[in-house]
Amino acid sequence: MSAPLRNVAIIAHVDHGKTTLVDQLFRQSGTFRDNQRVEERAMDSNDLEKERGITILAKCTSVEWTPEGGEPTRINIVDTPGHADFGGEVERILSMVDGVILLVDSSEGAMPQTKFVTGKALSLGLKPIVVVNKVDRPDERIQEVLDEVFDLFVSLEATDEQLDFPVLYASGRNGYANEDPSLREGTLNPLFQKIVDHVPAPSADEDGPFKFLVTLLDRDNFLGRILTGLVFSGSVKVNEPIHAMDATGKIVETGRASKLLAFRGLERVPVDEVKAGDIVSIAGLTATTVSNTIAHPSVTEPLHAQPIDPPTLSMRFAVNDSPLAGREGTKVTSRMIRDRLEREAESNVAIKVTESEDKDSFEVAGRGELQLGVLIEQMRREGFELGISRPRVIFGEDENGKRTEPYETVVIDVDDEYSGTVVEKMALRKAELTDMRPSGGGKTRITFSAPSRGLIGYHGEFLSDTRGTGIMNRLFEKYGPYKGRIEGRVNGVLISMEAGDAVAYSLNMLEERGVLFIGSGTKLYEGMIIGENAKPDDLEVNPMKSKQLTNFRSSGKDDAIRLTPPRVMTLEQAIAYIDDDEMVEVTPQSIRLRKVHLDPHERKRNKRKVDAA
């Protein structure tokens, strides 16, 4: 007889301590050996996740917990991303679990991204356990946060049973959870007990034919495709025949279950048989993908897969055609870019890829700037060179044929002194103020309903306006009426008129024209953007001009040239900064801004065309 089973997902807003809590669950369940070296945030296995401190990919793990004098229970835990841009990951995996642990910060409370994932979980009928985390914060406001969570559940139309949720007060970093908010010590045993008592066992049909829904796709150099999901009914042994069906019931492929893997802690362990109710991985199929059903050959009806919200933002990924192309990257052809993007779209259902007519560029649609920025960063690290366009929103149409556009709920926490500036700037971007209230500690929480188009490129400006103290959270809200023209970037740019290496003498002269993005010795080409103009128009400049040397001695000694450090942009900042007639050149070593048309005459011709239209 196998141990009792529970499948549970942990959902939370970005940076509310979800992955740290999973670390402690590992430690206290005996998953790690006493002398085993374990990194912090063990579930954030991806390099980008470690660097940014956020969860990007949904991941499964498993712990075994035995209460004192009781039977062991195996708990499959799914760690989910907290950011709405990675919502496609969340929507799929919620169909694998029977309960959710909602983690909320004892100070920040229920945030927009909490609302997104919680709404999906409640609509599926999952029973929540609420854990108020970081109760040891000096600015905790536990009771108000609990009231906010209850109001959130009510607004999401939770059932009476879901509203009667158990609450625990925890500190993930210090490894305790208690039913009494005043206790500041202990272990996570009360949380384990709540999972066992409150989350129902999987309601799977053990005697039926084998059925398995694919929710995550991974690749292994030796095993090929690894398909992870929930076994809905029956069981399968290694090398038994299986087939895969798409959502319409059409056979995708037939084959054998060459390898079956179950989760044990952080590792996938080969097993001989998998049974109904367990979250497992299957290898041995070559064409099966996310949302397909894998089943016994006698099964003809596929399992229902959760529908995924459509993408709202798109960018053009093009072959890098700058004069410096091919010097830093190893993957520069359109065929390589196409193969990589198709592979990404296969495993990430929130991304859609369409090829342009010229075959040299691809329209990539996704959930937001962060999601597409992460994809570009991953490709860059793999050796790709790309040209990236400004993000564009995906418009829709209502029943009367009128144009609609995506709106987002924007929640901003800002010091009181900056709230006026934020409201003014958001109004310019056609945002509507829906709520404004003091959140304690000299801060104000402001909520807007804003068109996504107006928010592109605002985040950097927002951080400058609030001296880096403001926090902005965004969540897709709806498709609403088109808001008309929204003013873009106010300043023009400084454009290099020649190719060569930047000279300190020339850059020193150009500093009075605006802010520079490059330093002395940087390789430049005609049409490359080297700085921001202090005025609204673009200005062509010569950054290679050297000092005229003569045989006349100058009166007084020359002063040493001291350049102001240039403004170096990250990938996301560069993508948000560019205008419609500009693009970002991305290589493994460099991020350069440039005009789409490098030739100045071509730029003028194109501008006349745009103005005429």
Salt bridges, closest charged atoms under 4 A:
GLU39 OE1 - LYS50 NZ 3.86
ASP44 OD2 - ARG41 NE 3.34
GLU49 OE2 - LYS59 NZ 2.92
GLU51 OE1 - ARG381 NH2 2.66
ASP79 OD1 - LYS18 NZ 3.86
ASP85 OD1 - HIS83 ND1 3.88
GLU89 OE1 - ARG92 NH2 3.72
GLU91 OE1 - LYS120 NZ 3.41
GLU91 OE2 - ARG367 NH2 2.72
ASP105 OD2 - LYS134 NZ 3.60
ASP105 OD2 - ARG137 NH1 3.00
GLU108 OE1 - HIS16 NE2 2.98
ASP139 OD1 - ARG137 NE 2.98
GLU148 OE2 - ARG141 NH1 2.92
GLU161 OE2 - LYS127 NZ 3.51
GLU179 OE2 - LYS194 NZ 2.98
ASP218 OD2 - ARG268 NH2 2.91
ASP278 OD2 - ARG74 NH2 2.76
ASP309 OD2 - LYS120 NZ 3.15
ASP321 OD1 - ARG594 NH1 2.63
GLU328 OE2 - ARG592 NH2 3.23
ASP339 OD2 - ARG335 NH1 3.76
GLU344 OE1 - ARG340 NH1 3.06
GLU346 OE1 - ARG219 NH2 2.70
GLU346 OE2 - ARG225 NH2 2.58
GLU355 OE2 - ARG338 NH2 3.09
GLU363 OE2 - ARG392 NH2 2.62
GLU369 OE2 - ARG474 NH1 3.53
GLU377 OE1 - ARG380 NH1 3.47
GLU377 OE2 - ARG381 NE 2.92
GLU382 OE1 - ARG340 NE 2.66
GLU405 OE1 - ARG453 NE 2.74
GLU408 OE1 - ARG474 NE 2.84
ASP413 OD1 - ARG445 NE 2.98
ASP415 OD1 - LYS443 NZ 2.90
GLU432 OE2 - LYS483 NZ 2.98
ASP435 OD2 - ARG437 NH2 3.07
GLU461 OE2 - LYS425 NZ 3.03
GLU461 OE1 - ARG429 NH2 3.13
ASP465 OD2 - LYS425 NZ 2.84
GLU477 OE2 - LYS478 NZ 3.91
GLU487 OE2 - ARG485 NH1 2.63
ASP501 OD1 - LYS523 NZ 3.51
GLU532 OE2 - ARG567 NH2 3.86
ASP538 OD2 - LYS595 NZ 2.74
GLU540 OE2 - ARG603 NH2 3.06
ASP558 OD2 - LYS547 NZ 2.66
GLU572 OE2 - ARG52 NH1 3.09
ASP580 OD1 - ARG390 NE 3.30
ASP581 OD2 - LYS595 NZ 3.06
GLU582 OE2 - ARG489 NH2 2.96
GLU582 OE2 - LYS595 NZ 2.88
GLU585 OE2 - ARG592 NH1 2.81
GLU602 OE2 - HIS597 ND1 3.22
ASP611 OD2 - LYS607 NZ 3.32
